[in-house]
């Protein structure tokens, strides 16, 4: 696992398919990535980076809203189950995990603990035990067709930080 760092990221258009899932049913959203790739290929739209999952809400004991997404150079028109949005620009706390996706919970815990120790605040609010994120993504940098061993897969966590104005008010 890499050391956590804060990076500035530009906005990034992407296409997605959204699902509300329990964490034990995550395959319902993960299995949409091939369909999304096929949708882009059928329209001759190039992918501009690795696939990711955007967690709009996180409820470990309940249902979370998650998007399977692919970055694109320019946003196409949405169609059917395929939505189009933009990952927001801003400061993100990031960490790269090498290993099976089942081990990501430990990496997430490490990133969150590090951010707390640094005095960083997330672009997130908790409502009734559900975390609502401005932008929290897991990017899967390894193509399993090229590297079939999940113990060698690289996943980048990127959680957007709250930005504060000079008067102490959150700007996002």
N, C-alpha and C positions, 0 to 999 in steps of 0.2 A: 504494500500500500504506500502511496506517495504521501508526502507531508501536505497538510491542507494549506492552501494559499487563497488570497483574495485577488480576483482578476476583474478587469473591466471588459464587459462584452457588449458588442453592438446588437441592435435588434436584428432578428432573423426570421424571415417569413417561412412558414411551414404548412404542410397539409397534415391532417390528422383524422383519426376515427376515435370517438370518445365512447367510453363505457363506464357505468357505475358497477363496481365489482367489490367483492370481499377479497381480502388478500389471498385466501386459499383458492380463489377462483380467478387468479390473475391471468391465466391462460386465455380467458375470454377476450381480453384486450390485446395481449401479446400475439395471439394468433391472427390478428388483423393486419400485422405488418406486411406479410406476403400479398395480401389483397390490395393494400395501399400501394405497394411497389408496382403491382400489375396495373393499377389505375393510372399511375404516372407514366408507365411504359406505353400504355395504349394511347396516351395523348402526347407522346414524345416530349415529356417534361423531365429534365435531368434532375437527379437528386444532388443536393449541394453539401452533403455530409452524412454522418452516421445516423442510424435510427435511434430514437429516444422515446422515453415515456415521460410525460408531463403529469405531475400529480397536482391537480387543482385543489382537491381536498384529500386529507388523510385521516382515516378513522380505523385504527388497527383492530378494533373489536367490532366494527360494523362495515358499512359500505363506503368506499372511496371513489371519487370521480377521477378517472385516469384517461389520458389521451395517448394513443400510439401515434408517433409523429415522425415525419421525414422533412428535413430542411430542403428548401428550394430556392433558386435564385430570384424568381419573381412569382408572386402569388397568382395561381390560376383561379378560375371561377369554381366555387364550391358546387358539389353535385351529390345528391343522395346522402349517403352516410359520410361522405368526405367533406370535412370542414377545412377552412383556411383561416389562419391566424398569424400572429407575429409574437415570437418570444421577445419580451421587452429588454431593452438595453438596460445596463446598470452594473453595479458591483455584485459579484457572485463569490461566495465561498465555495471552493472546489477541492475535490480529492479524487485521486484515481485508485481504483481497487482492481487488483489482479486476483482472479479466482472465480469460483462458481457463484452465480447470481444468488444462490441460497445464503451466501455469506454476506450479502450487502447490508443486512441489518446492523452488523458489527461496524461496518464502514460508516454507515449513517450515524450511529452512536458516536463514533470517533469524531466525525465532522462537527456534529452538534456540540459535543463537549469542548472541542477546540474553540469553536466560535464563542461559547460562553466564557471561556478563559480569556479570550481576547476582548471581551466586552462588546462583541458584535451583536446586532439585533437583526432578526429575520424579517423579510417582507411577508409576514404571516400573522394572522390573528386566530385565536382559538375561540370557537363559539360552541357551547354545549359539548365540550370534549372533542370537537372536530377541528382539525387544523385546516385553515383556508389560506392557501399559498398564492402569493403574487406570481412566483415562478420557481418551481422545484422540478429539476429534470435529472434523469438517469440516462446517459448516452452510452450505447453499446458499440464500442470501437472495434470489436473483433467480429469478423464474419465467420460464423460457425461452419460454413462450407469450406473455408480455408484452414481454420483451426478447430477441429472437432472436440478437443479436450476442454471442457468447461473450466477446469482448474487453471487454464492459461488465458481465459478471457479477460479483456480490459474494459472496465466500466467507469465512466467519469460521472461523479455526482457534482451537480452545480445548483446551489440554492441561493436565490437572490436575497441580498441584504437590503434592509430598510435604508432609505436615504433621508437625511434630516436637513431641514432648512436652517438658516442662521437663527431663527427665532425658536428652534426646538420642535417644530411641527413636522410630522412625517410628510414627505412629498409624494409618496406612492402608497 
